[in-house]
Amino acid sequence: MAARVPEPLRVLVEQLARLPGLGPKSAMRAAMTLLKWPEAETRRLGQNIHDLRDNLHLCARCGGLSATDPCAICADPARSTDTLCLVTEWDSMIALDEGGFYRGQYLILGGLLGPQEGPLDLERLNLRLAEGEVGELILALGATVEAENTAAYVREMVRRRFPDIRVSRLAQGIPLGGEVKYMDKETLRQSLRFRQEL
């Protein structure tokens, strides 16, 4: 960045540019927009960013982000407890739930099996299945190679430890290489409705 850019602005632009979807030029536009906001608004944004980690927690039941524990989805008594939908990340859970067509429980795996992925939350999954309420585990992991490998691993683990639990996956309306969080609501609804037993 040019030496003419004041240091505080340069530092902010460099930080913003590390966010997904923002390169240096977009980050500069965002920073310049913030400078045009009223001072109270920029201070409130800064405070919200500062407080984000203190105010959000992981739900002990599903592993999702929430301001409460358990989260609103897990605490909802109207939701079915006999189906558990396994997703990779919190935003995939939100994408499925916003459609309103699935009224069961969720569990966030925390990633997929692959060279770039971290550890999966298999302990939380085992604990949920051991409770004895789940009759069907729905794998909503996407259609990537890593998702298929993870689905096969989870399916075999569940069959060994919990042979009475049906394991299914979303129908193949999701294109190869697609991620659940990027699918439109109708594709998700159809994939969930016509899910396939594994």
C-alpha angles and dihedrals in degrees: 000000000000119000088236091073110095114248098245091052093046091052092049093048091050090052094046091048089063090064117099113270095015121106125179095279094047090046090053090050090050092049092048090050090052089053089056093052119096111270092246091057095051091047090050090050090050091049092049091052090047093050097042097095093043094051100043125071137175113255109243091219104047105009092238127141113264143152088228136045114252097031122236092261095052092043094051107110091198092067120097115250096196095076124058120190113206115209132173100230141011094254090058089055091051092049091053095043096048089066090065093217097106117064101173133094129285137213125194114220094195097230143333136278107271145105094274098044131095127224118309122234095242093144092063089048093050092048092051093048092046090060087077099226099102115090097169132033112202114202109213097170102130132247104280124119089253090050092051091049091048092047091052092048094048092044092054093044091052093046091053098045103027108025093169094061115096113226118207137162137209115281115260096262085113109089122239108275092021125135123217094232091061098049123106119248096253093052089050092047093051093044091052095043094050096037116159128232113240 
